[in-house]
């Protein structure tokens, strides 16, 4: 068996260095308090690991939801899109959509969103969009931050058509 070394956080929030090894048929585990700059570095590592796991979970969910989702960098360029986004714009894959900055919404709509959106607030509006070759009515949600933004579009065409039929 091989030894190990890791940083752990207790339920009380203390940071410990945990090392383990074997000696003959014995397993040895040592817990050590960390102080000073090493403690700061360890806390950053614990926080980084926690945030990384959370981000991975959210990214996995967003990559699979059946609605277009996108992220933008600080310059307003696409930095990530999900599979549904790629399908909606008839792209071979999400990476191609990002590399070629292939937009779901037309330039006029993107400009309108940029003008009306306020940092830190949820923007919501209905826009027409061509999705996989069909003209659809999309409910668009966006947020903007200091470092970029994110958005998603929900196809409302069938819902609105159902409401129209019920009213008639």
Backbone as numpy.savetxt, mean C-alpha at the origin, in Angstrom:
# Nx Ny Nz CAx CAy CAz Cx Cy Cz
22.66 -28.03 15.07 21.82 -26.85 15.07 22.70 -25.61 15.07
22.19 -24.56 14.44 22.95 -23.31 14.39 22.43 -22.35 15.44
23.26 -21.42 15.83 22.88 -20.42 16.81 22.08 -19.31 16.16
21.59 -18.39 16.97 20.84 -17.27 16.44 21.08 -16.04 17.31
20.75 -14.89 16.73 20.82 -13.62 17.44 19.71 -12.75 16.89
18.89 -12.21 17.78 17.81 -11.35 17.33 17.49 -10.31 18.38
16.71 -9.32 17.95 16.25 -8.26 18.83 14.78 -8.54 19.09
14.36 -8.47 20.35 12.97 -8.72 20.72 12.46 -7.57 21.57
11.16 -7.35 21.49 10.53 -6.32 22.30 9.59 -7.02 23.29
9.70 -6.66 24.57 8.83 -7.25 25.58 7.46 -6.59 25.52
6.50 -7.16 26.20 5.15 -6.57 26.25 5.17 -5.19 26.89
6.12 -4.94 27.77 6.25 -3.64 28.41 6.98 -2.63 27.54
7.51 -3.07 26.39 8.19 -2.17 25.48 9.70 -2.13 25.62
10.26 -2.96 26.51 11.71 -3.02 26.64 12.28 -3.79 25.44
13.49 -3.42 25.05 14.15 -4.07 23.93 15.28 -4.94 24.47
15.30 -6.19 24.03 16.30 -7.14 24.48 17.04 -7.74 23.30
18.29 -8.09 23.54 19.05 -8.88 22.57 18.92 -10.33 23.03
18.53 -11.20 22.12 18.37 -12.62 22.44 19.34 -13.41 21.57
20.20 -14.19 22.24 21.14 -15.04 21.50 20.92 -16.48 21.94
21.11 -17.36 21.00 20.94 -18.77 21.30 22.02 -19.61 20.66
22.36 -20.70 21.30 23.38 -21.60 20.79 23.14 -22.99 21.38
23.85 -23.94 20.85 23.80 -25.29 21.42 25.18 -25.65 21.92
25.20 -26.47 22.94 26.46 -26.98 23.48 26.20 -28.44 23.83
26.69 -29.30 22.98 26.41 -30.72 23.18 24.93 -30.96 23.00
24.28 -31.48 24.01 22.84 -31.74 23.92 22.02 -30.65 24.61
22.67 -29.53 24.96 21.99 -28.45 25.65 21.72 -27.28 24.69
20.57 -26.65 24.92 20.25 -25.41 24.21 20.42 -24.27 25.19
21.11 -23.23 24.77 21.39 -22.09 25.64 20.80 -20.84 25.00
20.00 -20.12 25.78 19.41 -18.86 25.32 19.80 -17.79 26.33
20.27 -16.66 25.81 20.72 -15.57 26.68 19.92 -14.31 26.31
19.35 -13.67 27.32 18.61 -12.42 27.16 19.43 -11.30 27.77
19.69 -10.23 26.99 20.50 -9.12 27.49 19.78 -7.80 27.26
19.81 -6.95 28.31 19.27 -5.60 28.15 20.16 -4.82 27.19
19.56 -3.94 26.45 20.31 -3.08 25.54 20.12 -1.65 26.01
21.18 -0.87 26.04 21.10 0.51 26.49 21.80 1.44 25.53
21.54 2.72 25.69 22.23 3.75 24.92 21.90 3.72 23.44
22.92 3.96 22.62 22.73 4.02 21.17 22.31 2.67 20.61
22.78 1.60 21.21 22.37 0.26 20.76 20.87 0.06 20.99
20.36 0.60 22.09 18.93 0.50 22.36 18.15 1.29 21.30
18.62 2.49 20.97 17.97 3.30 19.94 17.95 2.56 18.61
19.10 1.98 18.24 19.17 1.23 16.99 18.24 0.03 17.02
18.19 -0.66 18.15 17.32 -1.83 18.28 15.86 -1.44 18.18
15.49 -0.32 18.82 14.10 0.14 18.74 13.73 0.48 17.30
14.65 1.12 16.59 14.40 1.42 15.17 14.22 0.13 14.37
15.02 -0.87 14.68 14.91 -2.16 13.98 13.56 -2.83 14.26
13.14 -2.81 15.53 11.85 -3.40 15.90 10.71 -2.66 15.19
10.77 -1.33 15.19 9.74 -0.53 14.52 9.74 -0.79 13.02
10.93 -0.84 12.44 11.04 -1.13 11.01 10.44 -2.48 10.68
10.77 -3.49 11.45 10.24 -4.83 11.20 8.72 -4.86 11.30
8.17 -4.20 12.32 6.72 -4.16 12.49 6.04 -3.45 11.31
6.57 -2.29 10.92 6.00 -1.55 9.80 6.14 -2.31 8.49
7.25 -2.98 8.32 7.47 -3.76 7.11 6.44 -4.89 7.00
6.19 -5.58 8.10 5.17 -6.65 8.09 3.80 -6.07 7.79
3.46 -4.95 8.42 2.15 -4.33 8.19 2.01 -3.91 6.73
3.05 -3.29 6.19 3.01 -2.86 4.80 2.84 -4.05 3.87
3.55 -5.15 4.15 3.42 -6.35 3.33 1.99 -6.86 3.32
1.34 -6.84 4.48 -0.06 -7.30 4.56 -0.97 -6.42 3.73
-0.82 -5.11 3.88 -1.67 -4.17 3.14 -1.39 -4.28 1.64
-0.12 -4.38 1.27 0.22 -4.50 -0.15 -0.36 -5.78 -0.76
-0.33 -6.89 -0.03 -0.91 -8.13 -0.52 -2.41 -7.98 -0.73
-3.09 -7.34 0.21 -4.52 -7.11 0.07 -4.82 -6.23 -1.14
-4.13 -5.09 -1.21 -4.39 -4.14 -2.30 -4.02 -4.70 -3.67
-3.02 -5.57 -3.71 -2.64 -6.14 -5.01 -3.71 -7.07 -5.55
-4.58 -7.61 -4.67 -5.58 -8.59 -5.08 -7.01 -8.08 -5.13
-7.30 -6.91 -4.55 -8.69 -6.43 -4.55 -9.16 -6.20 -5.99
-10.44 -6.46 -6.26 -10.94 -6.34 -7.64 -11.33 -4.91 -8.01
-10.44 -3.97 -7.71 -10.64 -2.59 -8.11 -9.27 -1.95 -8.31
-9.17 -1.04 -9.27 -7.87 -0.39 -9.50 -7.40 0.41 -8.29
-6.14 0.19 -7.91 -5.50 0.92 -6.82 -4.15 1.38 -7.31
-3.74 2.61 -6.93 -2.45 3.14 -7.38 -1.81 3.99 -6.29
-0.48 4.10 -6.38 0.31 4.99 -5.53 1.09 5.93 -6.45
1.28 7.16 -5.99 2.06 8.15 -6.74 3.22 8.64 -5.87
4.32 8.97 -6.54 5.46 9.54 -5.82 5.26 11.04 -5.64
6.23 11.70 -5.05 6.13 13.13 -4.79 6.01 13.99 -6.03
6.45 13.47 -7.18 6.35 14.20 -8.45 5.03 13.92 -9.15
4.17 13.10 -8.55 2.87 12.81 -9.15 2.89 11.66 -10.14
4.03 10.98 -10.28 4.13 9.85 -11.20 3.70 8.57 -10.51
3.14 7.65 -11.27 2.76 6.36 -10.70 4.00 5.66 -10.15
3.89 5.11 -8.94 5.01 4.36 -8.37 4.63 2.91 -8.09
3.32 2.61 -8.06 2.84 1.24 -7.86 1.38 1.18 -8.28
0.99 0.10 -8.94 -0.41 -0.16 -9.27 -0.68 -1.64 -9.02
-1.94 -1.98 -8.82 -2.27 -3.38 -8.59 -2.68 -4.08 -9.89
-2.95 -5.36 -9.79 -3.34 -6.17 -10.96 -4.59 -5.62 -11.63
-5.60 -5.24 -10.82 -6.85 -4.72 -11.39 -6.62 -3.45 -12.19
-5.70 -2.62 -11.74 -5.35 -1.41 -12.48 -4.78 -1.79 -13.84
-3.85 -2.73 -13.84 -3.22 -3.17 -15.09 -4.26 -3.74 -16.06
-5.18 -4.55 -15.54 -6.23 -5.13 -16.39 -7.13 -4.02 -16.93
-7.47 -3.06 -16.07 -8.37 -1.97 -16.46 -7.81 -1.15 -17.63
-6.50 -0.97 -17.67 -5.92 -0.15 -18.73 -5.33 -1.00 -19.86
-5.65 -2.29 -19.85 -5.16 -3.23 -20.87 -3.63 -3.31 -20.92
-3.00 -3.28 -19.75 -1.55 -3.42 -19.67 -1.20 -4.88 -19.42
-0.02 -5.29 -19.85 0.41 -6.67 -19.64 0.60 -6.99 -18.16
1.10 -6.02 -17.40 1.32 -6.25 -15.97 1.46 -4.90 -15.25
1.34 -4.90 -13.94 1.43 -3.65 -13.18 2.74 -2.90 -13.39
3.85 -3.62 -13.46 5.15 -2.96 -13.63 5.21 -2.17 -14.94
4.65 -2.73 -16.00 4.62 -2.03 -17.29 3.80 -0.74 -17.17
2.68 -0.81 -16.45 1.84 0.37 -16.26 2.61 1.48 -15.55
3.39 1.11 -14.54 4.18 2.09 -13.79 5.30 2.64 -14.66
6.05 1.75 -15.31 7.18 2.19 -16.13 6.75 3.13 -17.25
5.57 2.91 -17.81 5.09 3.74 -18.91 4.11 4.82 -18.44
3.93 4.92 -17.11 3.02 5.90 -16.52 1.65 5.90 -17.21
1.08 4.71 -17.36 -0.21 4.55 -18.03 -1.33 4.89 -17.06
-2.08 5.93 -17.37 -3.11 6.45 -16.47 -4.47 5.80 -16.71
-5.19 5.58 -15.63 -6.56 5.07 -15.68 -7.52 6.18 -16.09
-7.29 7.37 -15.56 -8.14 8.52 -15.83 -7.45 9.43 -16.86
-8.26 10.18 -17.59 -7.63 11.05 -18.60 -7.01 12.27 -17.92
-6.19 12.99 -18.66 -5.40 14.11 -18.15 -6.27 15.18 -17.50
-7.41 15.47 -18.11 -8.31 16.49 -17.58 -8.82 16.10 -16.19
-9.17 14.84 -16.02 -9.67 14.37 -14.72 -8.56 14.40 -13.67
-7.37 13.99 -14.06 -6.24 14.01 -13.12 -5.94 15.44 -12.70
-5.99 16.38 -13.62 -5.77 17.80 -13.29 -6.85 18.30 -12.34
-8.09 17.91 -12.59 -9.20 18.32 -11.72 -9.00 17.78 -10.30
-8.61 16.52 -10.21 -8.36 15.93 -8.88 -7.24 16.69 -8.18
-6.16 16.99 -8.89 -5.02 17.72 -8.30 -5.44 19.09 -7.79
-6.31 19.77 -8.54 -6.76 21.10 -8.14 -7.68 21.05 -6.94
-8.55 20.06 -6.87 -9.58 20.00 -5.83 -9.12 19.29 -4.55
-8.11 18.45 -4.65 -7.68 17.65 -3.50 -6.91 18.50 -2.50
-7.14 18.24 -1.21 -6.44 18.92 -0.13 -5.59 17.89 0.61
-4.31 18.22 0.90 -3.44 17.27 1.60 -4.07 16.73 2.88
-3.98 15.41 3.05 -4.48 14.75 4.25 -5.97 14.49 4.28
-6.72 14.99 3.30 -8.16 14.78 3.26 -8.51 13.78 2.16
-9.59 13.05 2.38 -10.05 12.09 1.37 -10.80 12.83 0.28
-10.35 12.64 -0.95 -11.03 13.22 -2.11 -11.91 12.12 -2.71
-13.12 12.48 -3.10 -14.04 11.51 -3.70 -14.85 12.19 -4.79
-14.96 11.52 -5.94 -15.77 12.05 -7.04 -16.07 10.93 -8.03
-17.10 11.12 -8.85 -17.44 10.18 -9.91 -16.84 10.66 -11.22
-16.22 9.73 -11.95 -15.62 10.05 -13.24 -15.91 8.93 -14.22
-16.06 9.27 -15.48 -16.12 8.20 -16.49 -14.70 7.72 -16.79
-14.58 6.44 -17.09 -13.27 5.88 -17.44 -13.49 4.68 -18.35
-12.51 4.43 -19.20 -12.55 3.24 -20.04 -11.81 2.14 -19.29
-12.56 1.08 -18.94 -12.02 -0.04 -18.18 -12.09 -1.28 -19.05
-10.94 -1.83 -19.38 -10.86 -3.04 -20.22 -11.71 -2.86 -21.48
-11.65 -1.67 -22.05 -12.34 -1.41 -23.31 -13.78 -0.94 -23.18
-14.36 -0.94 -22.00 -15.74 -0.51 -21.78 -15.78 0.81 -21.02
-16.69 1.68 -21.43 -16.86 2.96 -20.72 -17.64 2.69 -19.44
-17.07 3.07 -18.30 -17.67 2.80 -17.00 -17.70 4.08 -16.16
-18.58 4.11 -15.16 -18.63 5.22 -14.22 -17.89 4.76 -12.96
-16.81 5.48 -12.62 -15.96 5.09 -11.51 -16.06 6.10 -10.37
-16.22 5.58 -9.16 -16.14 6.42 -7.97 -14.67 6.40 -7.54
-14.02 7.54 -7.61 -12.59 7.64 -7.36 -12.34 8.23 -5.98
-11.47 7.56 -5.22 -11.05 8.02 -3.90 -9.54 8.27 -3.96
-9.10 9.42 -3.46 -7.67 9.74 -3.46 -7.29 10.44 -2.15
-6.04 10.25 -1.76 -5.44 11.02 -0.67 -4.08 11.50 -1.13
-3.67 12.64 -0.59 -2.38 13.22 -0.93 -1.61 13.45 0.36
-0.32 13.17 0.31 0.55 13.42 1.47 1.74 14.26 1.01
2.65 14.54 1.92 3.85 15.30 1.57 4.75 14.52 0.61
4.66 13.21 0.62 5.57 12.38 -0.17 4.92 11.70 -1.37
3.66 12.00 -1.65 2.98 11.38 -2.78 1.50 11.27 -2.54
0.92 10.17 -3.00 -0.50 10.00 -2.83 -0.94 8.60 -3.20
-2.22 8.33 -2.98 -2.77 7.03 -3.29 -4.20 7.21 -3.76
-4.67 6.23 -4.53 -6.04 6.30 -5.01 -6.59 4.93 -5.32
-7.92 4.88 -5.40 -8.59 3.66 -5.83 -9.87 4.07 -6.54
-10.32 3.19 -7.42 -11.53 3.47 -8.19 -12.48 2.29 -8.07
-13.73 2.60 -7.75 -14.77 1.58 -7.59 -15.75 1.74 -8.74
-16.01 0.67 -9.46 -16.93 0.70 -10.60 -18.36 0.82 -10.08
-18.99 1.94 -10.36 -20.36 2.20 -9.92 -21.37 2.00 -11.03
-20.94 1.61 -12.21 -21.82 1.51 -13.37 -23.01 0.61 -13.12
-22.78 -0.60 -12.62 -23.86 -1.56 -12.40 -24.81 -1.08 -11.30
-24.26 -0.48 -10.24 -25.10 0.03 -9.16 -26.00 1.15 -9.68
-25.41 2.09 -10.40 -26.20 3.19 -10.93 -27.23 2.71 -11.94
-26.89 1.72 -12.74 -27.84 1.16 -13.69 -28.99 0.48 -12.96
-28.69 -0.25 -11.88 -29.72 -0.89 -11.07 -30.67 0.13 -10.45
-30.12 1.22 -9.94 -30.94 2.28 -9.36 -31.82 2.89 -10.42
-31.27 3.11 -11.62 -32.05 3.70 -12.71 -33.22 2.80 -13.10
-32.97 1.49 -13.16 -34.02 0.52 -13.53 -35.10 0.51 -12.46
-34.72 0.54 -11.18 -35.70 0.53 -10.10 -36.57 1.79 -10.10
-35.99 2.90 -10.48 -36.74 4.15 -10.53 -37.74 4.17 -11.67
-37.41 3.50 -12.76 -38.29 3.48 -13.94 -39.41 2.54 -13.76
